[in-house]
Amino acid sequence: MSITPIQRAAAAVGGQSALAKLLKCTPQTVQKWCATGRVPAERVLGIELFTGVSKEDLRPDLYK
């Protein structure tokens, strides 16, 4: 099983809880994104800003 872009993003900042803190959301929310591999469109740019994982990787359906 390969690592998803959101899992890579969480790992880049020290884990799901750390990413949740940066994004001012709950760890459960980030856990759901990691479990599904799907990030809401409104969160993509913040995740890119904090983690360096590109918006194209996070949501290739929106950014090409």
N, C-alpha and C positions, 0 to 999 in steps of 0.2 A: 504494500500500500504506500502510495507516495504522499508526501506532505503537501497540504494545500497552501495557497498563498496566505490565507488568514492565519493558518497555523505558523507559517514562517514569520509573519508579522508579530504574532504574540511572542514567539521565541526571541525575536530581535530585541524586544524591550524587557525580557525577563519573565515572560509568562502571561497567561490569560488575565490574572488579577492586576498585573502591572499595566497591561494594555487598557483594561477597564478603567483603572484610575486615571490614566492619561486622557481617555475619552469621556470621562465623567458619566460612566454608565455602570451597571452591575456586572460582576464577574459572570453571573449566570447568562447575561446577554452575550458576552464574548464567547462563553462556552457553547452556546447554541450556534453561533456563527461558525465556530471551529468544528462542531459536530456535523453541520450541514454543508460547510464549505461555501456558504452564501452570505454575502455582506450587503446590508441595505445600501442603496445608492447614496443616501445622505451621509453615510459614514465613511465612504471610500477616501475622500480627500484628506480627512483627519487622520485616518490610518496611514495613508501615504506620507503625510507630513511627519508623524511621530516615528514611523518605522523604516521608511525608505523603500518599502515594498510598493511597487508601482500600481497606479490605478488600473493600468491595462492588465496586470496580472490578477488584481483583485476582482475586477468586473470586466472581462473581455467583451461581454455583450453590450456594454455601454461605451467603452473606450477602445478604439482600434488604432 
